[in-house]
Amino acid sequence: MEEQAKRTLAYFCPACRQMVAAERTVFQLAASANTLPCPCGKSGLRVELMGDRVKVTVPCLFCGKDHTVICSSQAFLHQRLLAFTCAQSGLDCCYVGEEGAVFAALKRLEEAVDKLDRDGGERGSFLDELVMHEVLSELKEIAQRDGICCTCGSHRWKLQVNYSSIDLFCADCGGAMRIPAATAGDIDDICCKTRLVIRGSAGEG
């Protein structure tokens, strides 16, 4: 019997500030609305599949409010990693995807949360100015080598700088790629790369 495809869902509880993560099969997600509660009982992530769309309600550690996000069912059930971001803080508040990718992203977010706590809530243009500068510098070097492309075949792209990450968008198909820029590990990661491939509407699934 073929094993059910699984998705890992995770967020940080705004009440107790602990990481909450759980695994659900695609069948469980499709069968009914799912709630992923924090053991403290004071928050919960809710997922509702509505045909070709998914509605996700996320408690946010950074602004203290619940965010409601709607995305495509295809992306939610099959993309390697989906990150939902708090518009107020610019930081991710929820991850959905393959287990390894979700926990790697959570580790980065945990470091960012620690950094915010150490800074006492003070907020500049970026979570870490030095890290953002270094990641942008590496990104510029990759771009100068024509090392940024999309699976649709395009080499035309746009860039958006966020509080703790950088988003690359394919100018032709709209595919997107997020590059974390919050911790020293993020500098190490991009320094190891000679090219960046945006997952677009064609090519890789």
C-alpha positions as CSV (number, residue, x, y, z in Angstrom):
1,M,0.0,0.0,0.0
2,E,1.4,3.4,-1.0
3,E,2.3,5.6,1.9
4,Q,0.2,8.8,2.2
5,A,1.9,12.0,1.3
6,K,2.5,14.1,4.4
7,R,2.9,17.8,5.2
8,T,4.5,19.4,8.2
9,L,2.9,22.5,9.7
10,A,4.6,24.7,12.2
11,Y,4.3,28.1,14.0
12,F,5.5,29.8,17.2
13,C,2.9,30.3,19.9
14,P,2.5,34.0,20.8
15,A,1.4,33.1,24.3
16,C,4.2,30.7,25.5
17,R,6.7,31.5,22.7
18,Q,7.3,27.8,22.0
19,M,7.6,26.2,18.6
20,V,4.5,24.1,17.7
21,A,4.8,21.5,14.8
22,A,2.8,18.5,13.6
23,E,2.6,16.2,10.6
24,R,-0.7,15.7,8.7
25,T,-1.4,13.4,5.7
26,V,-2.8,15.0,2.7
27,F,-6.0,12.9,3.3
28,Q,-6.3,14.3,6.8
29,L,-6.0,17.9,5.5
30,A,-8.5,17.3,2.7
31,A,-11.0,15.4,4.9
32,S,-12.0,18.3,7.3
33,A,-10.8,21.5,8.8
34,N,-7.6,20.9,10.9
35,T,-6.5,22.7,14.0
36,L,-2.9,22.5,15.3
37,P,-3.2,23.6,19.0
38,C,-0.3,24.6,21.2
39,P,0.1,22.4,24.3
40,C,-0.4,25.5,26.4
41,G,-3.9,25.7,25.1
42,K,-3.8,29.4,24.3
43,S,-3.3,29.4,20.5
44,G,-3.9,27.2,17.5
45,L,-3.2,27.1,13.8
46,R,-6.3,26.3,11.6
47,V,-6.3,24.9,8.1
48,E,-9.4,24.6,5.8
49,L,-9.2,23.2,2.3
50,M,-11.8,24.9,0.1
51,G,-11.6,23.2,-3.3
52,D,-8.6,24.6,-5.2
53,R,-7.8,27.0,-2.3
54,V,-6.6,26.7,1.3
55,K,-7.5,29.1,4.1
56,V,-4.9,29.2,6.9
57,T,-5.4,31.1,10.1
58,V,-2.1,31.7,11.9
59,P,-1.5,33.1,15.4
60,C,1.4,35.5,15.1
61,L,4.2,35.8,17.7
62,F,5.3,39.1,16.4
63,C,2.2,41.3,16.2
64,G,0.0,39.3,18.5
65,K,-2.9,39.0,16.0
66,D,-4.2,36.2,13.9
67,H,-3.3,36.3,10.2
68,T,-5.6,34.7,7.6
69,V,-3.9,33.6,4.4
70,I,-5.4,32.0,1.3
71,C,-3.2,30.1,-1.1
72,S,-3.6,27.5,-3.8
73,S,-4.2,23.9,-2.8
74,Q,-1.6,22.7,-5.2
75,A,1.1,24.8,-3.5
76,F,-0.1,24.0,0.0
77,L,-0.1,20.2,-0.6
78,H,2.9,19.8,-2.8
79,Q,5.4,22.7,-2.6
80,R,8.6,21.9,-0.7
81,L,8.2,24.9,1.7
82,L,5.6,27.6,2.0
83,A,6.3,30.5,4.4
84,F,3.6,32.9,5.6
85,T,4.8,36.3,6.7
86,C,3.6,38.9,9.2
87,A,3.3,42.1,7.2
88,Q,3.8,44.2,10.3
89,S,7.2,42.6,11.4
90,G,8.3,41.3,8.0
91,L,9.1,38.0,9.7
92,D,7.7,34.5,8.9
93,C,5.0,33.3,11.3
94,C,4.1,29.9,9.8
95,Y,5.7,27.2,7.6
96,V,4.1,24.3,5.7
97,G,5.9,21.7,3.6
98,E,8.3,18.9,3.7
99,E,9.6,18.0,7.2
100,G,13.3,18.8,6.7
101,A,12.6,22.1,5.0
102,V,10.1,23.2,7.6
103,F,12.5,22.4,10.6
104,A,15.4,24.1,8.8
105,A,13.3,27.2,8.4
106,L,12.1,27.0,12.0
107,K,15.7,26.9,13.2
108,R,16.4,30.1,11.3
109,L,13.3,31.8,12.7
110,E,14.2,30.7,16.2
111,E,17.5,32.5,15.9
112,A,15.7,35.6,14.6
113,V,13.3,35.5,17.6
114,D,16.3,35.2,19.9
115,K,17.9,38.2,18.2
116,L,14.7,40.2,18.6
117,D,14.6,39.4,22.3
118,R,18.2,40.4,22.8
119,D,17.5,43.7,21.1
120,G,14.6,44.4,23.5
121,G,12.1,44.9,20.7
122,E,14.0,47.7,19.1
123,R,13.6,47.6,15.4
124,G,15.7,49.1,12.7
125,S,15.4,48.8,8.9
126,F,16.5,45.1,9.1
127,L,16.6,42.5,11.8
128,D,20.4,42.5,11.3
129,E,21.9,45.2,9.2
130,L,25.3,43.4,8.7
131,V,23.7,40.1,7.7
132,M,21.4,41.9,5.2
133,H,24.4,43.8,3.7
134,E,26.5,40.6,3.3
135,V,23.6,38.6,1.8
136,L,22.8,41.4,-0.7
137,S,26.5,41.6,-1.6
138,E,26.7,37.9,-2.3
139,L,23.4,38.1,-4.3
140,K,24.9,40.9,-6.4
141,E,28.0,38.8,-7.2
142,I,25.8,35.8,-8.3
143,A,23.7,38.2,-10.5
144,Q,26.9,39.6,-12.1
145,R,27.7,36.0,-13.2
146,D,24.2,35.6,-14.6
147,G,23.7,33.0,-11.9
148,I,20.0,33.8,-11.3
149,C,17.4,32.0,-13.5
150,C,14.0,30.5,-13.3
151,T,12.8,26.9,-14.1
152,C,10.6,28.5,-16.8
153,G,13.9,29.3,-18.7
154,S,13.9,33.1,-18.0
155,H,16.9,35.0,-16.7
156,R,14.9,38.1,-16.0
157,W,14.0,38.7,-12.4
158,K,13.0,41.3,-9.8
159,L,14.1,41.7,-6.2
160,Q,12.2,42.7,-3.0
161,V,14.1,43.4,0.2
162,N,12.2,42.6,3.4
163,Y,13.0,43.0,7.1
164,S,14.8,39.6,7.5
165,S,14.7,38.1,4.0
166,I,15.0,38.9,0.2
167,D,12.5,37.7,-2.3
168,L,13.4,37.0,-5.9
169,F,10.6,37.0,-8.5
170,C,10.7,35.8,-12.1
171,A,9.8,38.7,-14.3
172,D,8.2,36.4,-16.9
173,C,6.2,33.7,-15.0
174,G,6.0,35.2,-11.5
175,G,7.7,32.4,-9.8
176,A,9.2,33.3,-6.4
177,M,12.2,32.4,-4.2
178,R,12.9,33.6,-0.6
179,I,16.4,34.0,0.6
180,P,16.7,34.3,4.4
181,A,18.9,37.2,5.6
182,A,18.7,37.2,9.4
183,T,21.5,35.2,10.9
184,A,25.2,34.4,10.3
185,G,24.1,31.0,8.9
186,D,22.2,32.7,6.2
187,I,25.5,34.4,5.0
188,D,27.2,31.0,5.0
189,D,24.4,29.4,3.0
190,I,24.4,32.0,0.2
191,C,28.2,32.1,0.1
192,C,28.1,28.3,-0.9
193,K,25.9,29.0,-3.9
194,T,27.1,29.8,-7.4
195,R,23.6,30.1,-8.9
196,L,20.1,30.5,-7.7
197,V,17.1,28.8,-9.4
198,I,13.6,30.3,-8.9
199,R,10.9,27.7,-9.0
200,G,8.6,29.0,-11.7
201,S,5.4,27.8,-13.5
202,A,7.4,25.5,-15.7
203,G,10.3,23.1,-15.3
204,E,10.7,21.8,-11.7
205,G,7.6,20.8,-9.8
